[in-house]
């Protein structure tokens, strides 16, 4: 063995032992083995003759109906898609878009406003002035209670799924778009508020402290420094959650709201898998459009900054 190989082996022998990482990998392996053993998971079911037959039937039925048992023709496919969209797909897409946009805008306003009460550097007796006179115990407890209460509110509203919120609002306000909008807005307000508060807490404190030293109040600092500095990150979270709103607005159609989900459910119930696939693709196009708009908005904000 050469001296170089001996040195390499010696370094390998002396390498740091990451016990936690090894235990984590072992625990994950045991977990997977336990799930596989007790979860009634049979790999053979995925490759059975019945599964292959179902897959073949499904792939045949997702073709546009005029092309069943016919050679593929792009002209016929486009004509079928245009007729389907003109009949109901376009209205469903617009309804889904309207509900998701209104919901995420409401969630963004509520989340951004309440994030100031959840950010520990803002919701304090003397924000951004670490060298100021130590405030009294009553003031510290009061502001700490505000932070805790706001964060608990965020946890509560995001812990309940949108589907449950929509069902509750449906019993209160009846069938319509507002129960879905309010459900999406409330759930996402909890998520955006938590994320926005973390962004505010991680902002550079020196410029904010300078404004505070000049006598600016919390609202003035928020409007002049906090929101402009955090706008790029806020937009990132805004559009990310908007994508979720589009998906959830589609799912909420199963409760009877007119959206892509309602038409997907109707197509599935009628075994019209070609229409169902078309509506699913429309939802994907909505999210793709939102991603493009998100990237454009954030690039404009970065250039402006």
TORDREN-143405 format. One record per residue: residue number from 1; x, y, z of N, C-alpha, C in turn. Coordinates in steps of 0.05 Angstrom, whole numbers, padded with zeros to 5 digits. Example, Ala and Ser with C-alpha at 12.3 -4.5 7.8 and 13.67 -1.06 7.14 Angstrom:
// residues 2
NODE pos    n_X    n_Y    n_Z   ca_X   ca_Y   ca_Z    c_X    c_Y    c_Z
NODE   1  00264 -00114  00156  00246 -00090  00156  00264 -00066  00156
NODE   2  00257 -00045  00142  00273 -00021  00143  00258  00001  00157
END
This chain:
// residues 305
NODE pos    n_X    n_Y    n_Z   ca_X   ca_Y   ca_Z    c_X    c_Y    c_Z
NODE   1  00017 -00024  00000  00000  00000  00000  00018  00025  00000
NODE   2  00012  00043 -00018  00028  00068 -00020  00022  00086  00003
NODE   3  00039  00106  00007  00035  00125  00029  00011  00142  00025
NODE   4  00004  00148 -00001 -00020  00164 -00006 -00045  00149  00001
NODE   5 -00046  00123 -00006 -00070  00107  00000 -00073  00104  00031
NODE   6 -00050  00101  00045 -00051  00098  00074 -00061  00124  00086
NODE   7 -00053  00147  00075 -00062  00172  00086 -00092  00176  00082
NODE   8 -00101  00168  00058 -00130  00170  00053 -00146  00153  00072
NODE   9 -00137  00128  00076 -00151  00110  00095 -00151  00121  00123
NODE  10 -00128  00133  00131 -00127  00144  00158 -00146  00168  00161
NODE  11 -00147  00184  00140 -00167  00206  00141 -00195  00196  00142
NODE  12 -00201  00175  00127 -00228  00163  00128 -00234  00152  00155
NODE  13 -00214  00140  00168 -00219  00128  00195 -00224  00150  00215
NODE  14 -00211  00174  00212 -00213  00195  00231 -00236  00215  00225
NODE  15 -00251  00209  00204 -00272  00228  00196 -00292  00231  00219
NODE  16 -00305  00254  00221 -00325  00258  00242 -00349  00238  00239
NODE  17 -00357  00227  00260 -00379  00208  00260 -00405  00224  00266
NODE  18 -00423  00225  00247 -00448  00239  00250 -00469  00219  00260
NODE  19 -00469  00216  00287 -00486  00196  00299 -00516  00203  00294
NODE  20 -00523  00228  00297 -00551  00236  00293 -00561  00230  00265
NODE  21 -00544  00236  00245 -00552  00230  00217 -00555  00200  00213
NODE  22 -00537  00184  00224 -00540  00155  00220 -00565  00145  00234
NODE  23 -00570  00154  00258 -00594  00145  00272 -00619  00154  00257
NODE  24 -00618  00178  00245 -00641  00187  00230 -00647  00170  00206
NODE  25 -00625  00162  00192 -00629  00145  00169 -00639  00117  00177
NODE  26 -00629  00107  00200 -00638  00081  00209 -00667  00083  00218
NODE  27 -00675  00104  00231 -00703  00108  00239 -00721  00110  00215
NODE  28 -00712  00124  00194 -00728  00126  00170 -00732  00099  00157
NODE  29 -00710  00083  00156 -00712  00056  00145 -00731  00039  00160
NODE  30 -00731  00040  00187 -00749  00025  00203 -00778  00034  00198
NODE  31 -00782  00060  00195 -00809  00071  00191 -00820  00061  00164
NODE  32 -00803  00062  00143 -00812  00052  00117 -00818  00022  00118
NODE  33 -00801  00007  00132 -00806 -00022  00134 -00832 -00027  00149
NODE  34 -00837 -00012  00171 -00861 -00016  00186 -00886 -00009  00170
NODE  35 -00885  00013  00155 -00908  00021  00139 -00913  00000  00117
NODE  36 -00891 -00010  00105 -00894 -00030  00084 -00905 -00056  00096
NODE  37 -00898 -00063  00120 -00907 -00088  00132 -00936 -00087  00142
NODE  38 -00943 -00065  00156 -00969 -00064  00169 -00989 -00047  00153
NODE  39 -00981 -00035  00131 -00999 -00018  00116 -01014 -00031  00094
NODE  40 -01013 -00058  00092 -01027 -00073  00071 -01021 -00062  00044
NODE  41 -00995 -00058  00038 -00986 -00048  00013 -00975 -00071 -00004
NODE  42 -00989 -00078 -00025 -00980 -00099 -00042 -00972 -00088 -00069
NODE  43 -00946 -00090 -00075 -00936 -00079 -00100 -00948 -00093 -00124
NODE  44 -00955 -00118 -00121 -00967 -00133 -00143 -00992 -00121 -00154
NODE  45 -01007 -00106 -00137 -01032 -00094 -00146 -01028 -00073 -00167
NODE  46 -01005 -00060 -00166 -00999 -00039 -00186 -00994 -00051 -00213
NODE  47 -00985 -00076 -00215 -00977 -00088 -00240 -00995 -00112 -00247
NODE  48 -01019 -00113 -00235 -01037 -00135 -00241 -01050 -00131 -00268
NODE  49 -01062 -00153 -00278 -01076 -00151 -00303 -01100 -00132 -00302
NODE  50 -01112 -00132 -00279 -01135 -00114 -00275 -01127 -00085 -00276
NODE  51 -01105 -00078 -00263 -01094 -00050 -00264 -01087 -00043 -00292
NODE  52 -01074 -00061 -00307 -01066 -00055 -00334 -01091 -00050 -00352
NODE  53 -01112 -00066 -00347 -01136 -00062 -00362 -01149 -00036 -00356
NODE  54 -01150 -00028 -00330 -01161 -00002 -00323 -01146  00021 -00335
NODE  55 -01119  00019 -00335 -01103  00039 -00346 -01108  00042 -00376
NODE  56 -01109  00020 -00390 -01114  00021 -00419 -01142  00033 -00425
NODE  57 -01162  00026 -00409 -01188  00038 -00413 -01188  00068 -00408
NODE  58 -01174  00076 -00386 -01174  00104 -00379 -01160  00120 -00401
NODE  59 -01137  00110 -00411 -01122  00125 -00432 -01139  00127 -00457
NODE  60 -01156  00108 -00462 -01174  00110 -00485 -01196  00130 -00481
NODE  61 -01206  00132 -00456 -01229  00150 -00451 -01221  00179 -00447
NODE  62 -01195  00185 -00442 -01187  00213 -00439 -01182  00226 -00466
NODE  63 -01182  00210 -00488 -01182  00222 -00514 -01208  00237 -00519
NODE  64 -01207  00259 -00534 -01232  00273 -00540 -01253  00254 -00552
NODE  65 -01278  00257 -00543 -01299  00238 -00551 -01301  00235 -00581
NODE  66 -01299  00256 -00598 -01301  00251 -00627 -01279  00234 -00638
NODE  67 -01257  00230 -00623 -01234  00215 -00633 -01233  00187 -00622
NODE  68 -01254  00178 -00607 -01254  00151 -00598 -01255  00132 -00622
NODE  69 -01238  00113 -00622 -01236  00093 -00644 -01230  00106 -00671
NODE  70 -01218  00129 -00670 -01210  00143 -00694 -01181  00151 -00693
NODE  71 -01167  00155 -00716 -01140  00165 -00715 -01139  00193 -00704
NODE  72 -01117  00200 -00691 -01114  00226 -00679 -01114  00248 -00700
NODE  73 -01130  00269 -00694 -01132  00292 -00713 -01132  00317 -00696
NODE  74 -01111  00334 -00699 -01109  00358 -00682 -01132  00377 -00688
NODE  75 -01141  00379 -00712 -01163  00396 -00719 -01189  00389 -00704
NODE  76 -01195  00363 -00704 -01218  00354 -00689 -01215  00358 -00659
NODE  77 -01191  00353 -00649 -01186  00357 -00620 -01189  00386 -00612
NODE  78 -01179  00405 -00628 -01181  00433 -00622 -01210  00442 -00624
NODE  79 -01225  00432 -00643 -01253  00440 -00646 -01269  00430 -00622
NODE  80 -01263  00405 -00613 -01277  00395 -00590 -01271  00411 -00565
NODE  81 -01245  00418 -00561 -01237  00434 -00538 -01250  00461 -00538
NODE  82 -01251  00474 -00561 -01263  00500 -00563 -01293  00499 -00557
NODE  83 -01307  00479 -00567 -01335  00476 -00561 -01340  00471 -00531
NODE  84 -01323  00455 -00519 -01326  00449 -00490 -01321  00474 -00474
NODE  85 -01301  00489 -00481 -01294  00513 -00466 -01316  00534 -00469
NODE  86 -01326  00536 -00494 -01347  00556 -00498 -01372  00550 -00483
NODE  87 -01377  00524 -00479 -01402  00516 -00465 -01400  00521 -00435
NODE  88 -01378  00513 -00422 -01376  00515 -00393 -01348  00519 -00382
NODE  89 -01328  00511 -00397 -01301  00512 -00387 -01292  00540 -00382
NODE  90 -01299  00559 -00400 -01290  00586 -00397 -01302  00599 -00372
NODE  91 -01328  00595 -00367 -01341  00606 -00343 -01329  00594 -00318
NODE  92 -01323  00568 -00318 -01312  00555 -00295 -01284  00566 -00289
NODE  93 -01268  00571 -00310 -01241  00581 -00306 -01242  00609 -00295
NODE  94 -01260  00626 -00305 -01263  00653 -00295 -01273  00654 -00266
NODE  95 -01292  00636 -00260 -01302  00635 -00232 -01280  00626 -00213
NODE  96 -01264  00606 -00221 -01242  00597 -00204 -01221  00619 -00200
NODE  97 -01215  00633 -00222 -01195  00655 -00220 -01205  00677 -00203
NODE  98 -01231  00684 -00205 -01242  00706 -00190 -01242  00700 -00160
NODE  99 -01250  00675 -00153 -01250  00668 -00125 -01222  00667 -00113
NODE 100 -01203  00656 -00128 -01176  00654 -00117 -01163  00682 -00114
NODE 101 -01167  00699 -00133 -01155  00726 -00132 -01167  00742 -00109
NODE 102 -01194  00742 -00106 -01206  00757 -00085 -01197  00746 -00058
NODE 103 -01196  00720 -00055 -01189  00707 -00030 -01160  00714 -00022
NODE 104 -01141  00712 -00041 -01113  00717 -00034 -01109  00746 -00028
NODE 105 -01123  00764 -00042 -01120  00793 -00036 -01130  00799 -00007
NODE 106 -01153  00788  00000 -01162  00791  00028 -01142  00780  00048
NODE 107 -01132  00756  00042 -01113  00743  00060 -01088  00759  00062
NODE 108 -01078  00771  00040 -01054  00786  00041 -01057  00811  00058
NODE 109 -01079  00825  00055 -01084  00849  00071 -01085  00843  00100
NODE 110 -01101  00823  00107 -01104  00815  00136 -01078  00805  00147
NODE 111 -01064  00787  00132 -01039  00776  00141 -01018  00797  00145
NODE 112 -01015  00816  00126 -00994  00836  00128 -01000  00855  00152
NODE 113 -01025  00862  00156 -01032  00880  00178 -01027  00867  00205
NODE 114 -01035  00842  00207 -01032  00828  00233 -01003  00819  00237
NODE 115 -00987  00817  00216 -00960  00808  00219 -00944  00828  00237
NODE 116 -00952  00853  00236 -00938  00873  00253 -00943  00867  00283
NODE 117 -00966  00856  00289 -00972  00849  00317 -00959  00823  00325
NODE 118 -00951  00807  00305 -00939  00781  00311 -00908  00783  00310
NODE 119 -00897  00805  00299 -00868  00808  00298 -00858  00819  00324
NODE 120 -00840  00805  00337 -00830  00813  00364 -00814  00838  00363
NODE 121 -00802  00845  00340 -00787  00870  00339 -00804  00895  00336
NODE 122 -00829  00891  00327 -00848  00913  00324 -00867  00915  00348
NODE 123 -00878  00892  00355 -00897  00892  00378 -00881  00890  00404
NODE 124 -00868  00912  00411 -00853  00914  00436 -00856  00942  00447
NODE 125 -00851  00946  00472 -00854  00973  00484 -00837  00994  00470
NODE 126 -00812  00988  00463 -00794  01006  00449 -00783  00993  00425
NODE 127 -00798  00991  00402 -00788  00977  00379 -00763  00990  00366
NODE 128 -00744  00973  00359 -00720  00981  00344 -00702  01000  00360
NODE 129 -00706  01001  00386 -00688  01018  00403 -00676  01000  00425
NODE 130 -00656  00984  00419 -00645  00965  00439 -00632  00979  00462
NODE 131 -00623  01004  00458 -00610  01018  00480 -00628  01035  00496
NODE 132 -00654  01034  00491 -00673  01052  00505 -00676  01042  00534
NODE 133 -00688  01059  00550 -00693  01052  00578 -00711  01028  00579
NODE 134 -00705  01010  00597 -00719  00985  00599 -00749  00991  00607
NODE 135 -00768  00982  00592 -00796  00988  00598 -00805  00972  00623
NODE 136 -00827  00981  00633 -00838  00968  00657 -00848  00940  00651
NODE 137 -00852  00924  00673 -00861  00897  00670 -00889  00895  00657
NODE 138 -00907  00914  00664 -00934  00913  00653 -00933  00917  00623
NODE 139 -00917  00936  00613 -00915  00941  00584 -00904  00917  00570
NODE 140 -00884  00904  00582 -00872  00880  00569 -00892  00857  00568
NODE 141 -00906  00853  00589 -00926  00832  00590 -00949  00837  00570
NODE 142 -00957  00863  00568 -00979  00870  00550 -00972  00865  00521
NODE 143 -00948  00874  00513 -00940  00870  00485 -00934  00841  00480
NODE 144 -00923  00827  00499 -00918  00798  00495 -00944  00783  00492
NODE 145 -00964  00791  00506 -00991  00779  00503 -01002  00784  00476
NODE 146 -00998  00808  00465 -01007  00814  00438 -00994  00796  00417
NODE 147 -00968  00792  00420 -00953  00774  00401 -00963  00746  00403
NODE 148 -00966  00736  00428 -00975  00708  00431 -01004  00705  00421
NODE 149 -01021  00723  00427 -01049  00721  00418 -01051  00721  00387
NODE 150 -01035  00739  00375 -01036  00740  00345 -01025  00714  00333
NODE 151 -01004  00704  00344 -00992  00679  00333 -01011  00656  00338
NODE 152 -01024  00655  00360 -01044  00634  00365 -01067  00635  00346
NODE 153 -01075  00660  00340 -01096  00664  00319 -01087  00653  00292
NODE 154 -01063  00659  00285 -01052  00649  00259 -01052  00618  00259
NODE 155 -01044  00606  00281 -01043  00577  00283 -01071  00565  00280
NODE 156 -01090  00578  00294 -01118  00568  00294 -01130  00568  00267
NODE 157 -01128  00591  00253 -01143  00593  00227 -01129  00576  00205
NODE 158 -01103  00572  00207 -01090  00555  00187 -01091  00526  00194
NODE 159 -01097  00519  00219 -01099  00491  00227 -01124  00478  00216
NODE 160 -01145  00494  00211 -01170  00483  00200 -01169  00484  00170
NODE 161 -01172  00462  00156 -01171  00462  00126 -01192  00480  00114
NODE 162 -01185  00489  00090 -01204  00507  00075 -01231  00493  00071
NODE 163 -01230  00467  00066 -01255  00452  00061 -01274  00454  00085
NODE 164 -01263  00452  00110 -01279  00454  00134 -01290  00482  00138
NODE 165 -01272  00502  00134 -01281  00530  00135 -01304  00535  00115
NODE 166 -01301  00525  00091 -01321  00530  00071 -01348  00517  00079
NODE 167 -01346  00493  00091 -01371  00480  00100 -01385  00496  00122
NODE 168 -01369  00507  00140 -01380  00523  00162 -01393  00549  00151
NODE 169 -01379  00562  00133 -01390  00587  00121 -01414  00581  00103
NODE 170 -01414  00557  00091 -01437  00549  00075 -01462  00547  00091
NODE 171 -01460  00536  00116 -01483  00534  00133 -01493  00562  00143
NODE 172 -01474  00581  00144 -01482  00608  00154 -01492  00626  00131
NODE 173 -01480  00625  00108 -01486  00644  00087 -01501  00632  00063
NODE 174 -01503  00606  00063 -01517  00593  00041 -01498  00589  00017
NODE 175 -01509  00577 -00004 -01494  00570 -00028 -01487  00596 -00043
NODE 176 -01462  00597 -00052 -01453  00621 -00067 -01422  00621 -00066
NODE 177 -01411  00642 -00077 -01382  00644 -00079 -01370  00653 -00053
NODE 178 -01384  00669 -00037 -01372  00681 -00013 -01362  00661  00007
NODE 179 -01377  00639  00013 -01366  00619  00032 -01339  00608  00023
NODE 180 -01335  00603 -00003 -01309  00593 -00012 -01288  00615 -00010
NODE 181 -01295  00640 -00017 -01276  00662 -00015 -01267  00666  00013
NODE 182 -01286  00667  00032 -01279  00672  00060 -01263  00649  00071
NODE 183 -01269  00624  00063 -01254  00601  00073 -01225  00603  00064
NODE 184 -01221  00608  00039 -01194  00610  00028 -01179  00634  00041
NODE 185 -01193  00656  00044 -01180  00680  00055 -01172  00676  00084
NODE 186 -01189  00664  00100 -01183  00661  00128 -01160  00641  00132
NODE 187 -01160  00619  00118 -01139  00599  00121 -01112  00611  00112
NODE 188 -01112  00624  00090 -01087  00635  00079 -01078  00660  00094
NODE 189 -01096  00674  00107 -01087  00696  00124 -01070  00687  00147
NODE 190 -01077  00663  00158 -01060  00652  00179 -01033  00644  00169
NODE 191 -01031  00634  00145 -01005  00625  00134 -00988  00650  00126
NODE 192 -01001  00669  00112 -00986  00692  00104 -00978  00710  00127
NODE 193 -00996  00711  00147 -00989  00727  00171 -00964  00716  00185
NODE 194 -00963  00690  00188 -00940  00677  00201 -00914  00682  00184
NODE 195 -00916  00678  00158 -00892  00682  00141 -00884  00711  00141
NODE 196 -00903  00729  00138 -00897  00758  00138 -00884  00767  00164
NODE 197 -00894  00756  00186 -00882  00763  00212 -00853  00755  00214
NODE 198 -00847  00731  00203 -00819  00722  00203 -00801  00740  00186
NODE 199 -00812  00749  00163 -00797  00767  00146 -00792  00793  00160
NODE 200 -00811  00804  00174 -00808  00830  00188 -00787  00827  00210
NODE 201 -00788  00804  00225 -00769  00801  00246 -00740  00798  00236
NODE 202 -00736  00790  00211 -00709  00786  00200 -00699  00810  00184
NODE 203 -00714  00832  00184 -00705  00856  00170 -00680  00868  00183
NODE 204 -00664  00882  00168 -00641  00897  00178 -00651  00918  00198
NODE 205 -00642  00917  00223 -00653  00935  00244 -00642  00963  00244
NODE 206 -00619  00968  00231 -00606  00994  00235 -00622  01016  00223
NODE 207 -00632  01013  00198 -00647  01035  00186 -00674  01039  00200
NODE 208 -00686  01017  00210 -00711  01019  00224 -00706  01033  00251
NODE 209 -00683  01027  00264 -00676  01040  00289 -00671  01070  00285
NODE 210 -00659  01077  00261 -00654  01105  00256 -00680  01121  00253
NODE 211 -00700  01109  00240 -00726  01123  00238 -00739  01125  00265
NODE 212 -00736  01104  00281 -00748  01106  00308 -00734  01127  00325
NODE 213 -00708  01129  00322 -00693  01149  00337 -00701  01178  00329
NODE 214 -00710  01181  00304 -00719  01208  00295 -00748  01214  00304
NODE 215 -00760  01195  00318 -00787  01200  00328 -00810  01187  00313
NODE 216 -00803  01170  00293 -00825  01157  00278 -00839  01136  00294
NODE 217 -00865  01134  00291 -00880  01114  00305 -00881  01088  00290
NODE 218 -00894  01068  00301 -00895  01042  00289 -00908  01043  00261
NODE 219 -00931  01056  00259 -00944  01057  00233 -00927  01072  00212
NODE 220 -00914  01093  00220 -00897  01108  00202 -00873  01091  00193
NODE 221 -00861  01076  00212 -00839  01058  00204 -00848  01036  00186
NODE 222 -00872  01026  00191 -00883  01004  00175 -00887  01014  00146
NODE 223 -00899  01037  00143 -00905  01047  00116 -00880  01057  00101
NODE 224 -00861  01069  00116 -00837  01080  00103 -00814  01061  00099
NODE 225 -00813  01040  00116 -00789  01023  00115 -00796  00993  00115
NODE 226 -00813  00984  00132 -00818  00955  00135 -00830  00943  00110
NODE 227 -00853  00954  00101 -00867  00943  00078 -00851  00946  00052
NODE 228 -00838  00969  00047 -00821  00971  00023 -00798  00951  00023
NODE 229 -00785  00947  00046 -00763  00929  00048 -00771  00900  00045
NODE 230 -00795  00893  00055 -00804  00866  00055 -00822  00859  00031
NODE 231 -00827  00878  00013 -00846  00874 -00009 -00839  00851 -00027
NODE 232 -00813  00848 -00034 -00805  00826 -00051 -00812  00799 -00039
NODE 233 -00805  00795 -00014 -00811  00770 -00001 -00841  00766  00003
NODE 234 -00856  00788  00009 -00885  00786  00011 -00897  00777 -00015
NODE 235 -00887  00788 -00037 -00898  00780 -00063 -00893  00750 -00069
NODE 236 -00869  00741 -00061 -00862  00713 -00065 -00882  00695 -00051
NODE 237 -00888  00701 -00026 -00907  00685 -00011 -00936  00689 -00021
NODE 238 -00942  00714 -00030 -00968  00720 -00040 -00975  00702 -00064
NODE 239 -00957  00702 -00084 -00963  00686 -00108 -00961  00656 -00103
NODE 240 -00944  00648 -00084 -00942  00620 -00077 -00969  00610 -00065
NODE 241 -00980  00626 -00047 -01005  00619 -00035 -01028  00622 -00055
NODE 242 -01025  00641 -00074 -01046  00643 -00094 -01048  00618 -00111
NODE 243 -01026  00605 -00117 -01027  00579 -00131 -01043  00559 -00115
NODE 244 -01039  00559 -00088 -01054  00541 -00071 -01084  00548 -00072
NODE 245 -01090  00574 -00072 -01118  00583 -00073 -01131  00573 -00099
NODE 246 -01117  00573 -00121 -01128  00563 -00146 -01135  00534 -00143
NODE 247 -01116  00518 -00132 -01121  00490 -00128 -01145  00485 -00109
NODE 248 -01145  00500 -00087 -01166  00495 -00067 -01193  00505 -00077
NODE 249 -01193  00527 -00093 -01218  00537 -00105 -01230  00515 -00124
NODE 250 -01212  00501 -00137 -01220  00479 -00154 -01233  00457 -00137
NODE 251 -01219  00450 -00115 -01229  00428 -00098 -01256  00436 -00085
NODE 252 -01259  00461 -00077 -01283  00470 -00063 -01307  00468 -00082
NODE 253 -01303  00466 -00108 -01325  00462 -00126 -01341  00436 -00120
NODE 254 -01328  00418 -00105 -01342  00393 -00098 -01364  00398 -00078
NODE 255 -01364  00422 -00064 -01386  00429 -00046 -01409  00442 -00061
NODE 256 -01406  00447 -00086 -01428  00459 -00101 -01422  00486 -00112
NODE 257 -01398  00497 -00106 -01391  00523 -00117 -01384  00521 -00146
NODE 258 -01393  00539 -00162 -01387  00538 -00191 -01358  00545 -00195
NODE 259 -01342  00525 -00201 -01314  00528 -00206 -01305  00505 -00223
NODE 260 -01279  00504 -00229 -01269  00481 -00244 -01274  00455 -00230
NODE 261 -01273  00455 -00203 -01278  00431 -00188 -01306  00420 -00192
NODE 262 -01325  00438 -00194 -01353  00429 -00197 -01356  00415 -00224
NODE 263 -01344  00427 -00245 -01346  00414 -00271 -01329  00389 -00273
NODE 264 -01307  00388 -00258 -01291  00363 -00257 -01307  00341 -00244
NODE 265 -01321  00348 -00223 -01338  00328 -00209 -01361  00318 -00227
NODE 266 -01373  00337 -00241 -01395  00330 -00260 -01385  00312 -00282
NODE 267 -01362  00319 -00293 -01350  00302 -00314 -01343  00274 -00304
NODE 268 -01332  00273 -00280 -01325  00247 -00269 -01350  00230 -00264
NODE 269 -01370  00243 -00253 -01395  00228 -00247 -01408  00218 -00273
NODE 270 -01405  00233 -00294 -01416  00225 -00320 -01397  00208 -00337
NODE 271 -01375  00200 -00325 -01355  00183 -00338 -01346  00197 -00365
NODE 272 -01343  00223 -00363 -01332  00239 -00386 -01304  00247 -00379
NODE 273 -01286  00228 -00380 -01258  00232 -00372 -01243  00251 -00390
NODE 274 -01252  00253 -00415 -01239  00272 -00433 -01244  00301 -00424
NODE 275 -01269  00308 -00416 -01275  00334 -00406 -01262  00339 -00379
NODE 276 -01261  00318 -00362 -01248  00321 -00336 -01218  00328 -00339
NODE 277 -01204  00315 -00358 -01176  00321 -00362 -01173  00349 -00373
NODE 278 -01191  00358 -00390 -01189  00385 -00400 -01192  00406 -00378
NODE 279 -01210  00402 -00359 -01214  00421 -00337 -01190  00420 -00318
NODE 280 -01178  00397 -00315 -01153  00395 -00298 -01131  00411 -00311
NODE 281 -01128  00409 -00338 -01108  00424 -00352 -01112  00454 -00350
NODE 282 -01138  00462 -00350 -01144  00490 -00347 -01134  00501 -00320
NODE 283 -01138  00485 -00299 -01127  00493 -00273 -01097  00496 -00273
NODE 284 -01084  00478 -00287 -01055  00479 -00289 -01046  00504 -00305
NODE 285 -01061  00512 -00325 -01054  00536 -00340 -01058  00561 -00323
NODE 286 -01078  00561 -00305 -01081  00583 -00287 -01057  00587 -00269
NODE 287 -01048  00564 -00258 -01024  00565 -00240 -00999  00574 -00256
NODE 288 -00996  00564 -00280 -00974  00572 -00296 -00974  00602 -00302
NODE 289 -00998  00613 -00308 -01000  00642 -00312 -00993  00657 -00287
NODE 290 -01002  00647 -00263 -00995  00660 -00238 -00965  00660 -00233
NODE 291 -00952  00638 -00240 -00923  00636 -00236 -00908  00656 -00253
NODE 292 -00917  00660 -00278 -00905  00679 -00296 -00909  00708 -00285
NODE 293 -00933  00714 -00276 -00939  00740 -00265 -00922  00745 -00240
NODE 294 -00919  00724 -00224 -00904  00726 -00199 -00875  00733 -00205
NODE 295 -00863  00719 -00224 -00835  00725 -00231 -00832  00753 -00243
NODE 296 -00851  00762 -00259 -00849  00789 -00270 -00852  00810 -00248
NODE 297 -00871  00806 -00230 -00875  00826 -00208 -00850  00828 -00190
NODE 298 -00838  00805 -00183 -00815  00805 -00166 -00791  00817 -00180
NODE 299 -00788  00812 -00206 -00766  00824 -00220 -00768  00855 -00221
NODE 300 -00793  00865 -00225 -00798  00894 -00225 -00791  00906 -00198
NODE 301 -00799  00892 -00176 -00793  00902 -00149 -00763  00902 -00144
NODE 302 -00748  00881 -00153 -00719  00881 -00150 -00706  00903 -00165
NODE 303 -00715  00909 -00189 -00703  00931 -00204 -00709  00958 -00192
NODE 304 -00733  00961 -00181 -00741  00986 -00168 -00725  00991 -00143
NODE 305 -00718  00969 -00129 -00703  00971 -00104 -00674  00978 -00110
END
